[in-house]
Amino acid sequence: MMRRRHRPPHIVLPLPFTVARRIMDLPDRPKRSNVFMDANLEAEGQTSDIEVVRIRDISAGGAKVQGVAPDVGTRIVLTRGRFTIPARVVWVGPTQFGVEFDKPINVDEVMKAAGPAKAPDKPVYASALTSDYPSQGRAAPRPSQPKPTDRRPLFGLRVAGSNR
């Protein structure tokens, strides 16, 4: 008699999220752009505290921001050039936080806008930051250590090779 092997009913094989999204007929996520753009952030109710933050990734519906994070649920306004973008903080990490915009934005127009006074005029893409650098395999030469030329005793000890 041949026994049939079967899986216990409680084991479920995970599907990749992209496959699950297609099966469940979920809408695709908006295209994201990885950038390094500075913007002004003003948290709701704190008109005197405007901070310069760095937008690390942006899409039509939201952004990942690097800077001092407000609490989840806090209403904020991001300002870059002539664009004022109302948003809500939806997640907070150790050094970054995510915001969801109240209305979809035109990412290309916001990226072209001038940043705060301290920021460069154009967004800087991650690839642009590393394109002119040599390979990471070569390290910078270490500065040479000064060689002792004086062989006098130091703190009662004689330096090797000293004949005194």
C-alpha positions as CSV (number, residue, x, y, z in Angstrom):
1,M,0.0,0.0,0.0
2,M,1.5,3.3,-1.1
3,R,1.1,6.2,1.3
4,R,0.3,9.6,-0.1
5,R,2.3,12.6,1.2
6,H,0.5,15.8,1.7
7,R,1.1,19.1,3.3
8,P,-0.6,20.0,6.5
9,P,-3.5,22.4,5.7
10,H,-2.0,25.2,7.9
11,I,1.1,25.8,5.7
12,V,0.6,28.5,3.1
13,L,3.2,29.3,0.5
14,P,3.8,33.0,0.3
15,L,3.4,34.8,-3.0
16,P,5.6,37.7,-4.1
17,F,3.8,41.0,-3.5
18,T,3.7,41.8,-7.2
19,V,1.9,38.5,-8.0
20,A,-0.5,39.0,-5.1
21,R,-1.2,42.5,-6.3
22,R,-2.2,41.1,-9.8
23,I,-4.4,38.4,-8.3
24,M,-6.2,40.8,-5.9
25,D,-6.5,43.3,-8.7
26,L,-4.9,46.1,-6.7
27,P,-3.8,49.3,-8.5
28,D,-0.1,49.6,-9.3
29,R,2.0,51.9,-7.1
30,P,2.9,55.3,-8.7
31,K,6.3,55.6,-10.2
32,R,8.9,56.8,-7.6
33,S,11.9,59.0,-8.2
34,N,14.9,58.6,-5.9
35,V,16.2,62.2,-5.3
36,F,18.1,64.3,-2.9
37,M,16.0,67.5,-2.8
38,D,15.8,70.0,0.1
39,A,12.4,71.5,1.1
40,N,11.0,73.5,3.9
41,L,8.8,71.6,6.4
42,E,6.2,73.3,8.6
43,A,4.3,71.1,11.1
44,E,0.7,72.0,11.9
45,G,0.4,74.5,14.7
46,Q,4.2,75.3,14.7
47,T,4.4,78.3,12.5
48,S,7.6,79.6,14.0
49,D,9.5,76.3,13.4
50,I,10.2,75.8,9.7
51,E,12.9,73.1,9.2
52,V,14.9,72.3,6.1
53,V,14.4,68.6,5.3
54,R,15.7,66.3,2.5
55,I,13.2,64.5,0.2
56,R,14.8,61.1,-0.6
57,D,12.1,59.6,-2.7
58,I,9.0,61.1,-4.2
59,S,5.9,60.0,-6.1
60,A,2.6,61.7,-7.1
61,G,1.0,60.5,-3.9
62,G,3.7,60.9,-1.3
63,A,7.4,61.1,-0.3
64,K,10.1,59.6,2.0
65,V,11.6,62.5,3.9
66,Q,14.9,62.6,5.9
67,G,14.9,64.9,8.9
68,V,13.5,65.3,12.4
69,A,10.2,63.3,12.2
70,P,6.9,64.7,13.5
71,D,4.5,62.1,15.1
72,V,2.4,59.8,12.9
73,G,-0.8,61.6,11.9
74,T,0.7,65.1,12.1
75,R,-0.4,67.4,9.3
76,I,2.5,69.1,7.6
77,V,3.2,71.4,4.7
78,L,6.2,70.8,2.4
79,T,7.4,73.9,0.5
80,R,9.7,73.8,-2.5
81,G,10.0,76.8,-4.7
82,R,6.5,78.0,-5.6
83,F,4.9,74.6,-4.6
84,T,3.2,74.2,-1.2
85,I,2.2,70.6,-0.6
86,P,-0.1,69.8,2.3
87,A,0.5,66.2,3.6
88,R,0.1,63.9,6.5
89,V,2.8,61.8,8.2
90,V,1.9,58.1,7.8
91,W,5.1,56.3,9.1
92,V,8.1,57.2,11.1
93,G,11.6,55.5,11.1
94,P,14.8,56.3,13.0
95,T,16.0,58.9,10.5
96,Q,13.3,59.1,7.9
97,F,9.5,59.4,7.7
98,G,6.8,58.9,5.1
99,V,4.2,61.4,4.1
100,E,1.0,61.1,2.0
101,F,0.0,64.2,0.0
102,D,-3.5,65.5,0.2
103,K,-3.7,65.7,-3.6
104,P,-1.6,64.1,-6.3
105,I,1.3,66.3,-7.5
106,N,3.2,66.6,-10.7
107,V,6.6,65.2,-9.6
108,D,8.5,66.6,-12.6
109,E,7.3,70.2,-11.8
110,V,8.2,69.9,-8.1
111,M,11.7,68.5,-9.0
112,K,12.4,71.4,-11.3
113,A,11.4,74.0,-8.6
114,A,14.1,75.8,-6.7
115,G,14.7,74.6,-3.2
116,P,15.2,76.6,0.0
117,A,18.0,79.1,0.1
118,K,20.5,76.6,1.5
119,A,19.7,74.0,-1.1
120,P,20.9,73.5,-4.7
121,D,18.6,74.7,-7.4
122,K,18.2,71.3,-9.1
123,P,17.5,67.9,-7.6
124,V,20.6,65.6,-7.3
125,Y,20.0,62.0,-8.3
126,A,21.8,59.2,-6.4
127,S,23.6,58.1,-9.6
128,A,25.0,61.6,-10.1
129,L,26.6,61.5,-6.6
130,T,28.7,58.5,-7.5
131,S,29.3,58.8,-11.2
132,D,32.6,60.8,-10.9
133,Y,34.1,58.8,-8.1
134,P,36.7,56.1,-8.6
135,S,35.9,52.5,-7.7
136,Q,35.4,51.8,-4.0
137,G,38.1,49.1,-4.2
138,R,40.9,51.6,-4.1
139,A,41.4,53.3,-0.7
140,A,43.1,56.6,-0.2
141,P,46.7,56.3,0.8
142,R,47.3,56.6,4.6
143,P,49.5,59.5,5.8
144,S,52.9,58.2,6.7
145,Q,53.8,58.1,10.4
146,P,56.7,60.3,11.5
147,K,59.8,58.3,12.1
148,P,61.7,58.9,15.3
149,T,65.1,60.4,14.4
150,D,66.1,61.0,18.0
151,R,67.2,57.8,19.8
152,R,67.5,59.3,23.3
153,P,65.9,57.4,26.1
154,L,62.2,58.1,26.5
155,F,60.8,58.1,30.0
156,G,63.7,56.0,31.2
157,L,63.5,53.5,28.4
158,R,66.0,53.1,25.6
159,V,64.8,53.1,22.0
160,A,65.7,50.0,20.1
161,G,69.1,50.3,18.3
162,S,70.3,53.0,20.7
163,N,73.9,52.6,21.9
164,R,73.7,55.1,24.7
